[in-house]
Amino acid sequence: MDDFDYIVVGAGSAGCVLASRLTEDGKSRVLLLEFGGSDRSVRIQMPAALSIPMNMPKYNWGFATEPEPHLGGRRLATPRGKVLGGSSSINGMVWVRGNPLDFDGWAKQGAEGCNRDTPHDLAPIKPAGTETPAAASRASGRLVKSLLTIKVPVPIRIFVIGGKNGTGPAV
C-alpha cells in the first residue's frame, strides 16, 4: 500500500478543497476517500431535477432530526450528500442578491457597513463576463459567478412565456 502524508475522509465541498490545498506544494501525497459515487448523473446535473437526488438513497444519507415537539413530533428530513461533492451536489443552491431594505435595517440596528450603499459582493467573486468560470477556477481556485446560458426546449419555453403573460397552464 502507498504511503500518504494526509488522508481526507469525505469528498464533499470542504474535503475536496482541503485535499486540493494540501497538494498545492507539489510534495504532499493526499488520499481523498468518499463512500458515495460520482455526481455525473443527469439527476444531479439537471437544475430542474433539484429535488430528485435529495430523495434518493443512492445520493442522500437520509438523515432526519429527532422528533420535533413543536411540530407535532414530526421528524424533518435533513438531506446530506452521499456523492462526490457531498451535499453541495444535491442541494438547490442559488445565488440571490440581498434585498437593500434588509441591509438598511441591519445598519440601523448597529451593523456598520451593512447599508444599501456598501458593496455586498464577495471579494473572490468576479462579475460575469470578466473571465470564464473554468479559467478563473483553475487560476484562483475561487468561486466565480456567471450567467447560465442554456438552450431551452420548446415546450418549456412556451410554459415560461405563457407564465409571463398569464396565458400559460395553471399551476
Accessible surface in RSA format (square Angstrom, percent):
REM  Atomic radii and reference values for relative SASA: ProtOr
REM  Chains: A
REM  Algorithm: Lee & Richards
REM  Probe-radius: 1.40
REM  Slices: 20
REM RES _ NUM      All-atoms   Total-Side   Main-Chain    Non-polar    All polar
REM                ABS   REL    ABS   REL    ABS   REL    ABS   REL    ABS   REL
RES MET A   1   214.60 111.1 128.01  84.7  86.58 206.1 106.85  90.8 107.75 142.8
RES ASP A   2    94.15  65.9  80.45  80.1  13.70  32.4   8.90  20.9  85.25  85.0
RES ASP A   3   124.90  87.5 114.76 114.2  10.15  24.0  38.44  90.5  86.47  86.2
RES PHE A   4    65.19  32.6  32.31  20.0  32.88  85.6  34.42  20.9  30.77  88.1
RES ASP A   5    89.23  62.5  59.05  58.8  30.18  71.4  16.72  39.4  72.51  72.3
RES TYR A   6    97.40  45.5  91.83  52.2   5.57  14.5  54.42  40.9  42.97  53.0
RES ILE A   7   106.04  60.3  77.05  57.4  28.99  69.9  77.05  55.5  28.99  78.7
RES VAL A   8    10.78   7.1   7.10   6.4   3.68   8.9  10.78   9.4   0.00   0.0
RES VAL A   9   123.40  81.2  94.09  85.2  29.31  70.6  94.09  81.8  29.31  79.5
RES GLY A  10    26.36  32.5   0.00   N/A  26.36  32.5  24.62  67.6   1.74   3.9
RES ALA A  11     0.37   0.3   0.37   0.6   0.00   0.0   0.37   0.5   0.00   0.0
RES GLY A  12    16.72  20.6   0.00   N/A  16.72  20.6  13.85  38.0   2.87   6.4
RES SER A  13    59.00  49.9  46.32  61.8  12.68  29.2  47.12 100.3  11.88  16.6
RES ALA A  14    82.72  76.1  69.30 106.9  13.42  30.5  77.40 109.0   5.32  14.1
RES GLY A  15     9.54  11.8   0.00   N/A   9.54  11.8   5.48  15.1   4.05   9.1
RES CYS A  16    49.10  37.1  44.19  49.3   4.91  11.5  24.91  63.1  24.20  26.1
RES VAL A  17    79.26  52.2  77.25  69.9   2.01   4.8  79.15  68.8   0.11   0.3
RES LEU A  18    89.87  50.0  87.34  62.5   2.53   6.3  89.73  63.0   0.14   0.4
RES ALA A  19     9.65   8.9   8.88  13.7   0.77   1.8   9.36  13.2   0.29   0.8
RES SER A  20    63.81  53.9  54.95  73.3   8.86  20.4  30.62  65.2  33.19  46.5
RES ARG A  21   100.48  42.2  87.90  44.8  12.58  30.0  31.12  42.5  69.36  42.0
RES LEU A  22    42.59  23.7  35.21  25.2   7.38  18.5  38.73  27.2   3.86  10.4
RES THR A  23    58.00  41.2  48.87  49.5   9.13  21.7  32.62  43.8  25.38  38.4
RES GLU A  24   124.20  71.3  88.05  66.6  36.15  86.1  44.30  85.7  79.89  65.2
RES ASP A  25    86.82  60.8  56.21  55.9  30.61  72.4  44.15 103.9  42.67  42.6
RES GLY A  26    70.94  87.5   0.00   N/A  70.94  87.5  36.52 100.2  34.42  77.1
RES LYS A  27   174.94  85.3 148.37  91.0  26.57  63.3  98.65  88.8  76.29  81.3
RES SER A  28    23.98  20.3  12.22  16.3  11.76  27.1   1.47   3.1  22.51  31.5
RES ARG A  29   119.03  50.0 114.93  58.6   4.10   9.8  57.64  78.8  61.39  37.2
RES VAL A  30    28.73  18.9   2.70   2.4  26.02  62.7   2.70   2.3  26.02  70.6
RES LEU A  31    43.60  24.3  43.26  30.9   0.34   0.9  43.60  30.6   0.00   0.0
RES LEU A  32    65.13  36.3  41.00  29.3  24.13  60.7  41.00  28.8  24.13  64.9
RES LEU A  33    79.08  44.0  77.34  55.3   1.74   4.4  78.63  55.2   0.44   1.2
RES GLU A  34    48.90  28.1  18.04  13.6  30.85  73.5   8.30  16.1  40.60  33.1
RES PHE A  35   161.79  80.9 124.64  77.2  37.16  96.7 133.03  80.7  28.76  82.3
RES GLY A  36    14.93  18.4   0.00   N/A  14.93  18.4   4.97  13.6   9.96  22.3
RES GLY A  37    46.27  57.1   0.00   N/A  46.27  57.1  37.64 103.3   8.63  19.3
RES SER A  38    60.38  51.0  44.98  60.0  15.40  35.5  41.20  87.7  19.18  26.9
RES ASP A  39    37.40  26.2  37.40  37.2   0.00   0.0   0.09   0.2  37.31  37.2
RES ARG A  40   212.85  89.4 180.91  92.2  31.94  76.0  57.07  78.0 155.78  94.4
RES SER A  41    22.92  19.4  16.01  21.4   6.90  15.9  17.90  38.1   5.01   7.0
RES VAL A  42   105.71  69.6  94.53  85.6  11.18  26.9  98.05  85.2   7.67  20.8
RES ARG A  43   111.57  46.8 111.20  56.7   0.37   0.9   9.36  12.8 102.22  61.9
RES ILE A  44    23.80  13.5   4.56   3.4  19.24  46.4   4.58   3.3  19.21  52.1
RES GLN A  45   106.36  59.5  84.86  62.0  21.50  51.2  39.40  83.9  66.96  50.8
RES MET A  46    85.49  44.3  80.07  53.0   5.42  12.9  53.32  45.3  32.16  42.6
RES PRO A  47    93.19  67.9  79.03  72.0  14.17  51.5  90.95  75.1   2.24  13.9
RES ALA A  48    94.25  86.7  52.78  81.4  41.47  94.3  64.51  90.9  29.73  78.8
RES ALA A  49     2.66   2.4   0.16   0.3   2.50   5.7   2.66   3.7   0.00   0.0
RES LEU A  50    89.56  49.9  82.64  59.1   6.92  17.4  89.39  62.8   0.17   0.5
RES SER A  51    59.59  50.4  58.72  78.4   0.87   2.0  28.85  61.4  30.74  43.1
RES ILE A  52    76.09  43.3  71.71  53.4   4.38  10.6  75.84  54.6   0.24   0.7
RES PRO A  53     2.43   1.8   2.43   2.2   0.00   0.0   2.43   2.0   0.00   0.0
RES MET A  54    42.84  22.2  39.92  26.4   2.92   7.0  18.90  16.1  23.95  31.7
RES ASN A  55   116.87  80.6  86.40  83.5  30.46  73.4  34.51  83.0  82.36  79.6
RES MET A  56    44.21  22.9  43.61  28.9   0.60   1.4  42.85  36.4   1.35   1.8
RES PRO A  57   107.07  78.0 102.64  93.6   4.43  16.1 106.11  87.6   0.96   6.0
RES LYS A  58   138.69  67.7 119.57  73.4  19.13  45.5  80.27  72.2  58.42  62.2
RES TYR A  59     6.76   3.2   6.76   3.8   0.00   0.0   3.44   2.6   3.33   4.1
RES ASN A  60    15.59  10.8  12.69  12.3   2.90   7.0   1.13   2.7  14.46  14.0
RES TRP A  61   109.71  44.0  85.37  41.3  24.34  57.1  73.34  39.1  36.37  59.0
RES GLY A  62    56.46  69.6   0.00   N/A  56.46  69.6  28.33  77.7  28.13  63.0
RES PHE A  63   113.17  56.6 107.62  66.7   5.55  14.4 110.67  67.1   2.50   7.1
RES ALA A  64    52.14  47.9  24.99  38.6  27.15  61.8  25.15  35.4  27.00  71.5
RES THR A  65    35.91  25.5  27.48  27.9   8.42  20.1  35.91  48.2   0.00   0.0
RES GLU A  66   127.34  73.1 123.27  93.3   4.08   9.7  61.13 118.2  66.21  54.1
RES PRO A  67    62.31  45.4  50.04  45.6  12.27  44.6  50.04  41.3  12.27  76.3
RES GLU A  68    55.05  31.6  55.05  41.7   0.00   0.0   4.74   9.2  50.31  41.1
RES PRO A  69   108.91  79.4  79.46  72.4  29.45 107.1  87.87  72.5  21.04 130.8
RES HIS A  70   176.38  96.4 146.67 101.9  29.71  76.0 103.93 107.1  72.45  84.3
RES LEU A  71    69.54  38.7  60.42  43.2   9.12  22.9  67.58  47.5   1.96   5.3
RES GLY A  72    77.53  95.6   0.00   N/A  77.53  95.6  42.89 117.7  34.64  77.6
RES GLY A  73    38.09  47.0   0.00   N/A  38.09  47.0  21.61  59.3  16.49  36.9
RES ARG A  74   141.77  59.5 134.95  68.8   6.82  16.2  67.57  92.4  74.20  45.0
RES ARG A  75   137.90  57.9 111.91  57.0  25.99  61.9  40.10  54.8  97.79  59.3
RES LEU A  76    70.46  39.2  68.78  49.2   1.69   4.2  70.46  49.5   0.00   0.0
RES ALA A  77    82.71  76.1  57.45  88.7  25.26  57.5  58.84  82.9  23.88  63.3
RES THR A  78    50.45  35.9  47.15  47.8   3.31   7.9  44.89  60.3   5.56   8.4
RES PRO A  79    45.30  33.0  36.95  33.7   8.34  30.3  37.51  31.0   7.79  48.4
RES ARG A  80   117.91  49.5 117.91  60.1   0.00   0.0  24.68  33.7  93.22  56.5
RES GLY A  81    11.23  13.8   0.00   N/A  11.23  13.8   0.00   0.0  11.23  25.1
RES LYS A  82    36.85  18.0  36.51  22.4   0.34   0.8   4.10   3.7  32.75  34.9
RES VAL A  83     0.43   0.3   0.43   0.4   0.00   0.0   0.43   0.4   0.00   0.0
RES LEU A  84    76.30  42.5  76.08  54.4   0.22   0.5  76.30  53.6   0.00   0.0
RES GLY A  85    18.43  22.7   0.00   N/A  18.43  22.7  17.12  47.0   1.31   2.9
RES GLY A  86     7.17   8.8   0.00   N/A   7.17   8.8   7.17  19.7   0.00   0.0
RES SER A  87    26.37  22.3  20.84  27.8   5.53  12.7  18.09  38.5   8.28  11.6
RES SER A  88    63.05  53.3  43.21  57.7  19.84  45.7  21.31  45.4  41.74  58.5
RES SER A  89    19.30  16.3   4.92   6.6  14.38  33.1   8.27  17.6  11.03  15.5
RES ILE A  90     3.01   1.7   1.67   1.2   1.34   3.2   2.87   2.1   0.14   0.4
RES ASN A  91    68.42  47.2  52.54  50.8  15.89  38.2  24.67  59.4  43.75  42.3
RES GLY A  92    32.92  40.6   0.00   N/A  32.92  40.6  12.79  35.1  20.13  45.1
RES MET A  93   153.96  79.7 118.54  78.5  35.42  84.3  93.44  79.4  60.52  80.2
RES VAL A  94   114.39  75.3  86.95  78.7  27.44  66.1  91.84  79.8  22.55  61.1
RES TRP A  95   123.57  49.6  99.02  47.9  24.55  57.6  91.05  48.5  32.52  52.8
RES VAL A  96   115.25  75.8  89.73  81.2  25.52  61.5  93.26  81.0  21.99  59.6
RES ARG A  97   151.61  63.7 134.22  68.4  17.39  41.4  66.98  91.5  84.62  51.3
RES GLY A  98    34.46  42.5   0.00   N/A  34.46  42.5  21.75  59.7  12.71  28.5
RES ASN A  99    76.40  52.7  66.16  63.9  10.25  24.7  20.59  49.6  55.81  53.9
RES PRO A 100    62.62  45.6  61.56  56.1   1.06   3.9  62.62  51.7   0.00   0.0
RES LEU A 101   121.91  67.9 113.51  81.2   8.41  21.1 113.83  79.9   8.08  21.7
RES ASP A 102    71.30  49.9  65.61  65.3   5.70  13.5   8.68  20.4  62.62  62.5
RES PHE A 103    30.90  15.5  30.90  19.1   0.00   0.0  30.90  18.7   0.00   0.0
RES ASP A 104    29.40  20.6  28.01  27.9   1.39   3.3  15.96  37.6  13.43  13.4
RES GLY A 105    24.85  30.6   0.00   N/A  24.85  30.6  24.17  66.3   0.68   1.5
RES TRP A 106   121.52  48.8 120.50  58.3   1.02   2.4  93.34  49.8  28.18  45.7
RES ALA A 107    31.54  29.0  16.41  25.3  15.13  34.4  16.88  23.8  14.65  38.8
RES LYS A 108   181.67  88.6 142.44  87.4  39.23  93.4  94.98  85.5  86.69  92.3
RES GLN A 109   152.78  85.4 112.19  82.0  40.59  96.6  46.62  99.2 106.15  80.5
RES GLY A 110    55.27  68.2   0.00   N/A  55.27  68.2  35.00  96.1  20.27  45.4
RES ALA A 111    41.46  38.1  28.88  44.6  12.57  28.6  39.69  55.9   1.76   4.7
RES GLU A 112   169.77  97.5 138.04 104.4  31.73  75.6  57.53 111.3 112.25  91.6
RES GLY A 113    44.49  54.9   0.00   N/A  44.49  54.9  27.28  74.9  17.21  38.5
RES CYS A 114    36.48  27.6  36.48  40.7   0.00   0.0   0.00   0.0  36.48  39.3
RES ASN A 115    57.06  39.4  57.06  55.1   0.00   0.0  11.37  27.4  45.69  44.2
RES ARG A 116   120.41  50.6  96.80  49.3  23.61  56.2  38.25  52.3  82.16  49.8
RES ASP A 117   124.55  87.2  92.87  92.4  31.68  74.9  35.48  83.5  89.07  88.8
RES THR A 118    43.92  31.2  38.63  39.2   5.28  12.6  32.29  43.4  11.63  17.6
RES PRO A 119   121.56  88.6  93.35  85.1  28.21 102.5 106.24  87.7  15.32  95.2
RES HIS A 120    66.58  36.4  37.49  26.1  29.09  74.4  32.60  33.6  33.98  39.5
RES ASP A 121    69.98  49.0  48.67  48.4  21.32  50.4  19.64  46.2  50.34  50.2
RES LEU A 122   111.96  62.4 107.09  76.6   4.88  12.3 109.55  76.9   2.41   6.5
RES ALA A 123    98.25  90.3  63.94  98.7  34.31  78.1  75.70 106.6  22.55  59.7
RES PRO A 124    62.85  45.8  49.84  45.4  13.01  47.3  60.53  50.0   2.32  14.4
RES ILE A 125    15.49   8.8   4.81   3.6  10.68  25.7   4.81   3.5  10.68  29.0
RES LYS A 126    82.37  40.2  81.64  50.1   0.73   1.7  38.85  35.0  43.52  46.4
RES PRO A 127    86.18  62.8  85.30  77.8   0.88   3.2  85.78  70.8   0.40   2.5
RES ALA A 128    45.73  42.1  21.06  32.5  24.68  56.1  21.98  31.0  23.75  62.9
RES GLY A 129    78.14  96.4   0.00   N/A  78.14  96.4  41.06 112.7  37.08  83.0
RES THR A 130    83.41  59.3  48.11  48.8  35.30  84.1  55.24  74.2  28.17  42.6
RES GLU A 131    59.12  33.9  43.08  32.6  16.04  38.2  29.41  56.9  29.70  24.3
RES THR A 132    83.51  59.4  79.12  80.2   4.39  10.5  77.48 104.1   6.03   9.1
RES PRO A 133    56.33  41.1  56.06  51.1   0.27   1.0  56.33  46.5   0.00   0.0
RES ALA A 134    56.30  51.8  45.95  70.9  10.35  23.5  54.35  76.5   1.95   5.2
RES ALA A 135    37.27  34.3  33.28  51.4   3.99   9.1  34.37  48.4   2.90   7.7
RES ALA A 136     1.61   1.5   0.66   1.0   0.95   2.2   1.61   2.3   0.00   0.0
RES SER A 137    52.73  44.6  46.61  62.2   6.13  14.1  28.83  61.4  23.90  33.5
RES ARG A 138   186.17  78.2 149.69  76.3  36.48  86.9  81.88 111.9 104.29  63.2
RES ALA A 139    89.38  82.2  45.07  69.5  44.31 100.8  56.33  79.3  33.05  87.5
RES SER A 140    52.03  44.0  30.50  40.7  21.53  49.6  37.88  80.7  14.16  19.8
RES GLY A 141    55.24  68.1   0.00   N/A  55.24  68.1  29.62  81.3  25.62  57.4
RES ARG A 142   102.18  42.9  97.45  49.7   4.74  11.3  29.80  40.7  72.38  43.9
RES LEU A 143   114.36  63.7 102.06  73.0  12.30  30.9 107.94  75.8   6.42  17.3
RES VAL A 144    13.14   8.6   1.76   1.6  11.38  27.4   1.76   1.5  11.38  30.9
RES LYS A 145    45.36  22.1  39.33  24.1   6.02  14.3  38.93  35.0   6.42   6.8
RES SER A 146    55.49  46.9  27.40  36.6  28.09  64.7  11.93  25.4  43.56  61.0
RES LEU A 147   153.46  85.5 136.47  97.6  16.99  42.7 138.11  97.0  15.35  41.3
RES LEU A 148   134.50  74.9 101.28  72.5  33.22  83.5 104.77  73.6  29.73  80.0
RES THR A 149   127.08  90.4 100.10 101.5  26.99  64.3  77.54 104.1  49.54  74.9
RES ILE A 150   109.44  62.3  83.92  62.5  25.52  61.5  90.47  65.1  18.97  51.5
RES LYS A 151   200.28  97.7 173.79 106.6  26.49  63.1 121.48 109.3  78.80  83.9
RES VAL A 152    44.42  29.2  40.13  36.3   4.29  10.3  40.64  35.3   3.78  10.3
RES PRO A 153    79.45  57.9  66.33  60.5  13.12  47.7  79.07  65.3   0.38   2.4
RES VAL A 154    85.89  56.5  83.34  75.5   2.55   6.1  83.34  72.4   2.55   6.9
RES PRO A 155    99.16  72.3  88.32  80.5  10.84  39.4  92.95  76.7   6.21  38.6
RES ILE A 156    90.60  51.6  89.02  66.3   1.58   3.8  90.60  65.2   0.00   0.0
RES ARG A 157   109.52  46.0 108.75  55.4   0.77   1.8  43.63  59.6  65.89  39.9
RES ILE A 158   111.41  63.4 109.01  81.2   2.40   5.8 110.30  79.4   1.11   3.0
RES PHE A 159    94.03  47.0  91.74  56.8   2.29   6.0  93.14  56.5   0.89   2.5
RES VAL A 160    68.52  45.1  63.80  57.8   4.72  11.4  67.57  58.7   0.95   2.6
RES ILE A 161    93.24  53.1  93.04  69.3   0.20   0.5  93.06  67.0   0.18   0.5
RES GLY A 162     6.50   8.0   0.00   N/A   6.50   8.0   5.92  16.3   0.58   1.3
RES GLY A 163    55.76  68.8   0.00   N/A  55.76  68.8  32.82  90.1  22.94  51.4
RES LYS A 164   170.42  83.1 131.25  80.5  39.18  93.3  86.47  77.8  83.95  89.4
RES ASN A 165    94.39  65.1  62.52  60.4  31.86  76.7  41.78 100.5  52.61  50.8
RES GLY A 166    68.57  84.6   0.00   N/A  68.57  84.6  35.70  98.0  32.87  73.6
RES THR A 167   108.27  77.0  74.31  75.3  33.96  80.9  70.49  94.7  37.78  57.1
RES GLY A 168    27.58  34.0   0.00   N/A  27.58  34.0   6.81  18.7  20.77  46.5
RES PRO A 169    87.56  63.8  65.12  59.4  22.44  81.6  77.61  64.1   9.95  61.8
RES ALA A 170   109.23 100.4  68.05 105.0  41.19  93.7  78.49 110.5  30.75  81.5
RES VAL A 171   169.31 111.4  94.56  85.6  74.75 180.1 123.77 107.5  45.54 123.5
END  Absolute sums over single chains surface
CHAIN  1 A    13223.1      10095.9       3127.3       8273.3       4949.8
END  Absolute sums over all chains
TOTAL         13223.1      10095.9       3127.3       8273.3       4949.8
